[in-house]
Amino acid sequence: MTDGRKTGEDLRPIMGPYFWQVMLVAPSCSAVGITALQVARRGGASTDGLGICVAEGFLASILSVASAQCPLHDLWSKYVEGDLGMPRWVHRCAGALEAVIVVLRAHGGASCGGWLPVAGLDSAATSPAGARESALAHFLVSGLMGGALWTWPFGVQIREGLAPGLLVLSASAFATEQRLQRAAPQLAQGERWLWHLAALGAMMTGAASAAILFDPKRRAAKRGEK
């Protein structure tokens, strides 16, 4: 039987059985928990500080888990994302980049007075170095999510699978923009907009790369290998 998501009994469905739990439910709950814990410890926070904390908490959670596809690609493919029609090395590289992004955002938070979700609660925390590391992390996120923006709706044609990627891109853009705005007086003129243009270019490059690398016959070929 062929239903658009599964081709033959030997091929696993595109979305794994724990896709939504791993990619949406767990990171969202983790972000709320991190924010609530930090607010309780600090006795309150500004509205924009809360927004940054939730965004950074979500990013740290989902990207940390998603980085497991680098060393544990087979398990990740079987239980979470499934087969997206990409070469294995693409997923391993994506997992490695996601780990780098987590480190960049965490290190950027250290230069703002603490781990980024914690530093986000302090509206006075402005650091050019931290803002630039956040912007670099967003540049990498945009490249990865550009690939997702093409793969889910146009490659495997399951539009709902794009939801986690859109949340990651939105959270990264929001948190990075807040960082750049706070550090704007200490940044070079126009630097903030250059970072956003670079991220847009990375997203377009990621989408184009996904279109080139995607192979609709890859999943069918696996049956022949078995």
NORJOVEN-V254700 format. One line per field, one symbol per residue. ss: DSSP state (~ for helix, > for strand, _ for the rest). phi: phi as a letter, one per 40 degrees, with the letter a starting at -180 (. if undefined). burial: + if it has 24 or more other C-alpha atoms within 12 Angstrom, else -. A space follows every 10 residues. Layout:
BEGIN
ss: ???
phi: ???
burial: ???
END
This chain:
BEGIN
ss: _>____>___ ________~~ ~~~~~~~~~~ ~~~~~~~~~~ ~~____~~~~ ~~~~~~~~~~ ~~~~~~_~~~ ~_~~~~~~~_ _______~~~ ~~~~~~~~~~ ~~~~~~~~~~ _____~~~~_ _______~~~ ~~~~~~~~~~ ~~~~~~~~~~ ~~~~~___~~ ~~~~~~~~~~ ~~~~~~~~~~ ~~~~~~____ ~~~~~~~~~~ ~~~~~~~~~~ ~~~____~~~ ~~~~~_
phi: .bbgbbbgcc bccccccbdc cccbcccccc cccccccccc ccghaccccc cccccccccc cccccccccc cbdcccccbb cgccgbcdcc cccccccccc cdcccccccc cbhidddccc cbcccbadcc ccccccccdc dccccccccc cccbccfbcc ccddcccccc cccccccccc cccdcbcccg cdcccccccc cccccccccc ccccbccccc cccccc
burial: ----+----- ++++++--+- -+++-+++-+ ++-+++-++- ----+--+++ ++++++++++ ++++++++++ --+--++-++ ++++++-+-+ ++++++++++ ++++++++++ ++--++++++ +++-++++++ ++++++++++ ++++++++++ ++-+++-+-- ++-+++++++ ++++++++++ ++++------ -+--++--++ -+++++++++ +-++-+--++ ------
END
